[in-house]
């Protein structure tokens, strides 16, 4: 794929007014978070947590509560955050060391825009299981809280752990876009596209942020 994505912040201003950058970055991020509704088929990646069964690693009742909550997600979107929070609260109450349950409840809180609660849960998830996924999603929540420096730190760490994880590239691209670092944001969106999710790149091009 050939993209002319190395756009300087100065040249970008000729087709995107600086005052529109934050709004456009939010539009790109919204479509990233609702990627299933933007015509992209969600990879099988999120299915690896086996939502239809229990693993025997955690308390069985906690795993079943987690499975019911996990089934509410379609891609990045949770269809019923309140119900997910209810079931995931049951899971972490029964099994306080259940990192995935803390992560998912953090995402449900984030869907409701309860970002402080989301960050608390994602901090627990990172402490219990410092994975590429936990760092990437904590980075997302930090970005939504406006902590762009902290967000980029987490997302860069996630990329260092697994540079094929498209969410980390796309979330970092959205973070850099909010910071008006156009060229770097386009680089990240282009890389996220090469790793399997072109939502960020396509929407940045559509909005006139990056050049195809």
NUTIKOL-952238 format. One line per 5 residues: their letters; for each residue x, y, z of C-alpha. Coordinates in steps of 0.05 Angstrom, whole numbers. Layout:
N
a = X/Y/Z; ...
***
This chain:
212
xxxxx = 0/0/0; 28/68/-19; 6/127/22; 36/197/25; 27/204/99
xxxxx = 88/243/120; 51/309/126; 83/366/165; 42/404/215; 55/468/174
xxxxx = 31/438/108; -28/406/142; -53/474/163; -65/491/90; -123/442/88
xxxxx = -143/435/161; -154/497/204; -119/489/272; -184/502/309; -215/441/276
xxxxx = -161/391/298; -190/371/365; -260/363/334; -232/321/277; -191/279/324
xxxxx = -254/264/364; -290/244/300; -234/197/281; -232/167/352; -308/158/353
xxxxx = -304/117/289; -246/77/317; -287/60/379; -348/43/337; -309/8/282
xxxxx = -360/-47/275; -410/6/253; -360/35/202; -359/-26/157; -298/-61/187
xxxxx = -303/-134/207; -275/-143/277; -216/-192/278; -223/-256/318; -174/-227/369
xxxxx = -225/-208/422; -253/-278/421; -192/-308/452; -221/-300/523; -270/-357/510
xxxxx = -335/-322/529; -376/-386/524; -338/-426/577; -293/-424/638; -218/-435/640
xxxxx = -210/-460/711; -160/-404/724; -207/-362/766; -268/-374/809; -319/-408/764
xxxxx = -377/-362/782; -332/-302/770; -314/-330/701; -386/-340/683; -403/-269/704
xxxxx = -345/-245/661; -369/-286/602; -438/-256/605; -409/-186/606; -358/-201/551
xxxxx = -413/-225/505; -442/-153/505; -383/-127/465; -382/-122/390; -314/-99/371
xxxxx = -299/-37/414; -372/-23/430; -410/-49/491; -484/-54/477; -504/-48/551
xxxxx = -449/-17/596; -494/-17/657; -507/-92/653; -433/-104/638; -413/-64/700
xxxxx = -462/-105/742; -433/-172/719; -361/-149/721; -370/-122/791; -393/-191/811
xxxxx = -332/-221/777; -281/-176/812; -316/-184/879; -310/-259/874; -241/-258/843
xxxxx = -202/-194/860; -142/-217/818; -183/-223/754; -145/-175/709; -190/-182/649
xxxxx = -252/-167/690; -220/-103/716; -200/-84/644; -270/-97/617; -304/-59/673
xxxxx = -257/-1/659; -279/-2/586; -353/-3/608; -341/57/653; -306/91/596
xxxxx = -366/79/551; -408/116/603; -356/171/604; -339/156/677; -266/164/661
xxxxx = -239/169/732; -271/103/751; -247/74/685; -175/94/700; -178/63/770
xxxxx = -199/-4/740; -148/-1/684; -93/15/734; -112/-49/771; -112/-88/705
xxxxx = -42/-62/688; -16/-80/758; -45/-150/754; -28/-164/681; 17/-113/646
xxxxx = -1/-134/575; -3/-98/509; -79/-96/515; -81/-67/586; -30/-13/568
xxxxx = -66/4/503; -134/12/536; -106/51/595; -74/97/544; -141/106/510
xxxxx = -174/126/576; -117/173/593; -126/206/526; -201/214/538; -184/246/605
xxxxx = -139/296/569; -73/267/595; -40/264/527; 30/254/555; 9/195/598
xxxxx = -32/166/541; 26/168/493; 73/137/544; 25/77/554; 11/70/479
xxxxx = 84/73/461; 98/19/513; 42/-24/483; 73/-17/414; 141/-37/441
xxxxx = 110/-100/470; 74/-118/405; 81/-74/344; 27/-113/307; -28/-91/355
xxxxx = -68/-43/311; -108/-12/368; -45/16/400; -24/49/334; -94/77/322
xxxxx = -103/102/393; -34/134/392; -51/166/325; -114/196/356; -74/220/416
xxxxx = -23/254/371; -78/284/329; -109/316/391; -40/344/406; -39/373/334
xxxxx = 20/331/313; -8/317/245; 50/282/211; 62/234/269; -13/220/275
xxxxx = -17/202/201; 44/156/209; 9/119/265; -57/114/228; -21/87/167
xxxxx = 15/35/209; -50/15/243; -79/4/174; -21/-40/153; -31/-81/217
xxxxx = -104/-95/199; -149/-37/218; -155/21/168; -211/57/206; -166/112/233
xxxxx = -129/122/167; -191/123/124; -227/172/168; -166/217/174; -161/219/98
xxxxx = -236/231/91; -232/289/140; -173/319/102; -123/307/158; -78/258/121
xx = -63/252/47; -76/187/11
***
